[in-house]
Amino acid sequence: MARKNPPESMQHHLRQRLNEHAHDRWPQLAEVQVRYRAGFAYLDGLFPDGRVQPMCRLRFSGVLHTWGFAIYLASHDSYQDNLLPSGLPFGSPEEALDCACGLYLNDPTAWLTPPTN
């Protein structure tokens, strides 16, 4: 059975959320492009010069705030399920974007989790 994409309203909300986060945290990107296929959301970073960098893939779990995570591997031109810096294979879309941007934009501070009180 094929996986279903999230509803249109959720797709729009995810795009908006990711672009707001990227605007604040990743000014190197002009935009985060999101495309959907078979229950997955594919995130690409668009640079001001027009270059497009595949970043990661999110697996729709049915919940807007929790998605499975797979990093894009340029060496294989494919996606591999992976763990986020939290140690979990799922998390918020922003966590996933930060993890991928940390790699592709060469900013390891993205993988640091702030201390909790």
JOWOQUI-V482845 format. One record per residue. SS is DSSP state (@ for helix, = for strand, . for the rest). Layout:
SS
SS
This chain:
.
.
.
.
.
.
.
@
@
@
@
@
@
@
@
@
@
@
@
@
@
@
@
@
@
.
.
.
=
=
=
=
=
=
=
=
=
.
.
=
=
=
=
=
=
=
=
.
.
.
.
=
=
=
=
=
=
=
=
=
=
=
=
.
.
=
=
=
=
=
=
=
=
.
.
.
.
=
=
=
=
.
.
.
.
.
.
.
.
=
=
.
@
@
@
@
@
@
@
@
@
@
@
@
.
.
.
@
@
@
@
.
.
.
.
.
.
